[in-house]
Amino acid sequence: MNIEEYRNYCLSKPCVTEHFPFDEVTLVFKVCNKIFTLSGLENQPPKINLKCDPERAISLREEYDGIITPGYHMNKKHWNTIDISNLPQGFIEELIDHSYDLIVKSLPKKIREELL
């Protein structure tokens, strides 16, 4: 997966918007105004940060040592940084879905129902 495929996949999800709140090279995706993923556009290899269940985050880091690491500049308990050049696209999409779903579950019930 490359950054453009990542961008297109994120934007295909309901209520997702893209932003550059930090600088002109850090792409942030939000669902209902809450961040669920971000990426530095100048990173080589391309890397993305994704929210993750804390137990699953540890498991993924152990299984994909060096490819999935604690979230760079993020809360390391809840975020992973992922080298998207070394993983299958379907798996990356599943990790993006997991991050998106965690944020959606944290939204008020009325907003969650509107997304479904």
C-alpha positions as CSV (number, residue, x, y, z in Angstrom):
1,M,0.0,0.0,0.0
2,N,1.2,3.5,-0.8
3,I,0.2,6.8,0.7
4,E,-2.3,7.5,-2.1
5,E,-4.0,4.1,-1.6
6,Y,-4.0,4.8,2.2
7,R,-5.6,8.2,1.6
8,N,-8.3,6.8,-0.7
9,Y,-9.2,4.0,1.7
10,C,-9.5,6.4,4.6
11,L,-11.7,8.8,2.7
12,S,-14.0,6.0,1.6
13,K,-15.2,5.5,5.2
14,P,-18.3,7.3,6.4
15,C,-17.8,10.9,7.8
16,V,-14.1,10.9,7.3
17,T,-12.3,14.2,6.6
18,E,-8.7,15.0,6.0
19,H,-6.7,17.8,7.6
20,F,-3.2,19.3,8.0
21,P,-3.5,20.7,11.5
22,F,0.1,20.4,12.5
23,D,2.0,21.3,9.3
24,E,1.8,20.9,5.6
25,V,3.4,17.3,5.6
26,T,1.4,15.6,8.3
27,L,-1.9,14.2,6.9
28,V,-4.5,13.6,9.5
29,F,-7.8,11.7,9.1
30,K,-10.7,12.3,11.4
31,V,-14.1,10.7,11.9
32,C,-16.6,13.1,13.4
33,N,-13.7,15.4,14.3
34,K,-11.7,12.8,16.2
35,I,-8.3,11.5,14.8
36,F,-8.1,7.9,13.9
37,T,-5.0,7.9,11.7
38,L,-2.2,10.2,10.6
39,S,0.9,10.0,8.4
40,G,3.9,12.1,7.7
41,L,3.9,12.4,3.9
42,E,7.7,12.7,3.7
43,N,8.4,9.4,5.5
44,Q,10.4,6.8,3.6
45,P,9.4,4.1,3.9
46,P,5.8,5.3,4.3
47,K,4.5,5.0,7.8
48,I,1.1,5.6,9.4
49,N,-0.1,5.9,13.0
50,L,-3.2,4.0,14.0
51,K,-5.2,3.8,17.2
52,C,-5.3,0.3,18.6
53,D,-6.7,-1.7,21.5
54,P,-3.8,-1.8,24.0
55,E,-3.6,-5.6,24.3
56,R,-3.7,-6.0,20.5
57,A,-1.1,-3.2,20.1
58,I,1.4,-5.2,22.2
59,S,0.6,-8.4,20.3
60,L,1.0,-6.8,16.9
61,R,4.4,-5.2,18.0
62,E,5.7,-8.6,19.1
63,E,4.5,-10.4,15.9
64,Y,5.7,-7.7,13.5
65,D,8.8,-6.5,15.3
66,G,10.3,-3.5,13.6
67,I,7.4,-3.1,11.2
68,I,4.7,-2.3,13.8
69,T,6.2,-0.1,16.7
70,P,4.8,2.1,19.5
71,G,3.1,5.2,18.1
72,Y,5.7,7.9,17.2
73,H,4.8,11.1,19.0
74,M,1.6,9.4,20.2
75,N,0.4,7.7,23.4
76,K,2.3,4.5,23.1
77,K,-0.3,2.5,24.9
78,H,-3.1,3.2,22.4
79,W,-1.2,4.0,19.1
80,N,1.0,2.0,16.7
81,T,3.3,3.2,13.9
82,I,3.1,0.9,10.9
83,D,5.5,0.6,8.0
84,I,2.9,0.2,5.2
85,S,5.5,-0.8,2.6
86,N,6.0,-4.2,4.3
87,L,2.5,-5.5,5.0
88,P,-0.3,-6.8,2.7
89,Q,-2.9,-4.2,1.8
90,G,-5.8,-6.2,3.2
91,F,-4.1,-6.4,6.6
92,I,-3.4,-2.7,6.6
93,E,-7.0,-2.0,5.7
94,E,-8.1,-4.2,8.6
95,L,-5.9,-2.2,11.0
96,I,-7.3,1.1,9.6
97,D,-10.8,-0.4,10.1
98,H,-9.9,-1.3,13.7
99,S,-8.7,2.3,14.4
100,Y,-11.8,3.8,12.8
101,D,-14.1,1.5,14.8
102,L,-12.4,2.3,18.1
103,I,-13.1,6.0,17.5
104,V,-16.7,5.4,16.3
105,K,-17.4,3.3,19.5
106,S,-16.3,6.3,21.6
107,L,-18.7,8.7,19.9
108,P,-22.1,9.5,21.5
109,K,-24.9,7.0,20.6
110,K,-26.8,9.4,18.4
111,I,-23.8,10.1,16.2
112,R,-22.9,6.4,16.1
113,E,-26.4,5.5,14.9
114,E,-26.1,8.2,12.1
115,L,-22.9,6.5,10.8
116,L,-24.6,3.1,10.5
